[in-house]
Amino acid sequence: MECTDKIHFFATDVLPAPPEEFTYPFHYTPHPLTELAAQEVERYLETQSEWQEELKKGKMFGVLIVRTPEGRTGYLAAFSGNLAGRNLHDFFVPPVYDLLCPDGVFRKGEQRISDINARIRQMEASDEYRICRRQVEEVQASATAQLAAAKQALKEAKAIRQAKRNTVLDEAELEALVRESQFQKAELKRLERRLRQEVEEKTRALNNIEQTIAALKEERKKSSAELQRWIFGQFQMLNANGEKKDLCEIFKDTPQGTPPAGAGECALPKLLQYAYQNHLYPLAMGEFWWGMSPKDEIRHHGHFYPSCKGKCEPILKHMLVGLKVEKNPLDENIHSQTPLDIVYEDEWIVMVNKPAGMLSVPGKNDLNSVSQRLNEYLPHATGPLIVHRLDMATSGLLLAAKSKEIHQQLQALFETRNIHKRYTAILDGILPLDEGVIDLPLCLNPLDRPRQMVDYTYGKPAITRYKVNKRENGKTYVDFFPQTGRTHQLRVHSAHPLGLNCPITGDELYGRKSTRLYLHAAELSFVHPVTGKLLTIQKEADFPPFPSGDLSSQLP
């Protein structure tokens, strides 16, 4: 049997029963065994004093509950990326491929690229390159000035000749003026040729240096691509059936076509690979964050998080083959029999109170949606009906139009921010201020859809006003008044450290899972597109009570 020295057995023999199905990694509630394992890993991390500064900056850790061939239950632990500049640590499973091996191909290839970078930097910083650039700039400036002066002189001479032509001149004098004009034009052309030659002469030396630099950059690009392809080939990912695929094979049919940087180095692929290699049967998993949140994502210390989509989803689709895996909870059609809750209706519009967990419009998984129900309820309506959307997990007021014309007018109100919205939410934490404004630009996180992230370069403006209603039992009850309508705006503005730093209770994307997402669209107010009267519709949230030992207040 292969070495299994990375398995850890629990301190107690009295353990919760293992799950019947393996954790669905992209939406899950941690199994009690997973929570126990995470607690043990946390205690271990707290004893590693030499890592504390690095850990404060933030890192994702993972645990995998496994069963040995002898029937014992234990767990494996892993970290994403590297830790303290190394991939190998006694407590954690090894990487699928150790990029940091001193004598490995990666290190040698990395050194070659570093050498090329050093040569590029040396040439760009050399006195020869600096002098050549200065000389080219000087000769170009001089040529521009000389040509400008010559053209001005030519223009002035032309004006003088024209003045002479307006006087009485004999034929010889007129011919002299023509010869003067021809000579001056020829002189200008000769000057242009001479200056062009001077510029070309000075530029030739600069071009030689820049061509060498460009060739080095092309060599660097080619070497980097070859090294990256070689690396991806070393990640031979196993699944429960013993089948292997490298990362290039795994990602070839994805939209991006090639693996992203860092693919295969996340915690869960490491854990599964080690388990398969050592005949350990995976039972459950969990990944949790330790330390401060990164700038471009929302991560809270001690919170469990689903596996990332961009790097891990294609890999895990392969690696989980052969395991009995839980179904995606988002695929459950929990509202197949839920009737539409019509809050308001007239001849032109209808307002629906969407339940949490129901789609606004049809998605990929063919679940019931408000749009489908409205089509059944209003079979003779024209146009797309639904005017705006709510997240699947969000409940509350959805506005729909009964005709294409009304739909267009209502959408124009949204686009011009002439529909006023109020949301109610319960935040997981206590806000110090009673009211305020959050202004954080948002855009999609391309490596972890559908998560959004704060980005001051590519993000679109997103502004939210909030007001606290009450604080109770470690929760803050707030009203949100979004001034813009970005995807996940209220969820990110609540959870982000630069926002409220208090995720909405039950937000499993940016906080922690609970019985539901405690976010509700409670009020819409706008001028009716037909009657011209102000219409304000309210439907307050009917949030369920928090269960005993609410998941949103537990540490792993």
C-alpha positions, 0 to 999 in steps of 0.5 A: 500500500502507498504512503498515507502519512498525511491522513489525520484521525479525529481525537474522539471515536464518537463521530457524526455519521458520514454522509451518503453522498459526497459534497457538491462543491459549488453549493454546500452546507458543511457536513459536521465531520467537515466542520470538526476537521476544519476546527482541528486545522484551525487549531494547528494553524494557530500553533504555527507562529512563523506563518502568522504574518503570511496567514494574516494576509489570507489563504484558502484551506481545505479539508477532505473527509476520507475512509481508509481501506480498513474502514477508519474515518479521518481527514486530509488537509491542504492549502491553495497555492503555496505556503511560506514559499514552499509546497511541501509541509508535514501537516498538508497533502503535497501538490499534484506537481511541485512547481517549486522543486529546486532541480525541476524543469519548472525552476530551470524554465523559470530561470531561463525566462528570468535570464531573458528578462534580465537581458531585456532590462539591461539593454533598456537601461544601457547608456547606449540605448539611452544615448541613441534615444536622446540623439534620435529625439534631438535630430527629429526635433532639429529636423522639424524646426529646420523644415518649419523655418524653411517653409516659413521662409518659402512662404514669405518669399512667395508673398514678396514675389506676388507683390512684385508681380503686381507691379510693372515688370518686364519679361526678364524680371518675371522669368527671374521670379519663376527661377527663384521660386523653382530654386527655393522649392528645390532647395526645400526638397534637398533640405527634406532629403538631407534631414530625412537621411540624418534622422534615418542614420540616427534611428538605424542604431536605435532600431538595431537595439530595439529589434534585439529587445523585441526578439528577446521579448518574443523569445520570452513569450515563446519560452513562457508558453512552452513552459506553461504547456509543459506544466499543464501536462504534468498535472495528471488529474485522477478521478474515482475510476482511476482515469487520468487527464491532464489540464490541457485535456480537461480545459480544451472544451471550456469557453477559454480553451486553455487552463488559467494560471494556477489551475490544479493548485487549489486545495480540493484538487490536491486533496482528491488527487492524494486520496485517489493515489493512496486508496482513500475514499472521499466522503465530504469536503469543505474549503474555508478562508483564513485571514484578511480578505483579498482586495478583489474578492470577498472572503471572511475569516473562518467562513466556508466557501464553494470551490471556484468556478473558473479554475476548479469547476472543469477539473472537479467535473473530471475528478468527481467521476466515479463518486456519488455526489450530492445534486446541485441544490439550485437544480431542485424545483422547490417552487413547482407548485407554488402559486403566483403571489399577485400583489398589484394588477391593472390593465397594463401592469402586474406586480408579483411577490417572488419567493426566495429560491425561484428564478425571475426568468428561465435559466439553464436548468429548466426550473420554474420561473416567474416569467413562465408563470406569468406567461401561463397567467397572461396568455394573451399578453405581448412582449417580454413581460418581466421588466427587471430581475431579482437574484434567485435567492432574493424574494420580493417585488417583481414588475411585469408589463402586459404589452411590449409598449408598456414594457419599453416605457417601464424599462426606460424608467429603470434605465433613467433611475426613475423607479425608486426601490427599497430592499430590506435585509438582515446583516450578519453583524452589527453596523456602527453607523445608523445610515450612510452611502456605499460607493464601490464599482463592480464587475464580474469575477471572470474566474469565479462566476457568478461572483462580482468583485470591486474593481476601480479600473473595470468596474461600473459605478454602483451606489447604495444608500442604507438606513439601520432599523434595529440591531438585535442578537448580533444582527443588523436590520437595514433598509437599502435604497440602491441608486444603481442596479448592478448584479449582486450590488447589495450583496457585495456592498454589504459583505465587502470590507470597504463596504459594510463588512457585514454580509447579508445573512444566508448569503452563501456567495459572499457570507455564510449559508442559512435557511435562506438569503435574508434579502427582500425587495420590499417597495417599488415607487414610480409614475405609472406610464399610462395614468401618470399617477405616482404608484407605490407598492409595498410588500414587507418581508416574511422572513423565517425565524433564525434556526437554533444554532443558525449556520450564519453565526457558526465558525467552521 
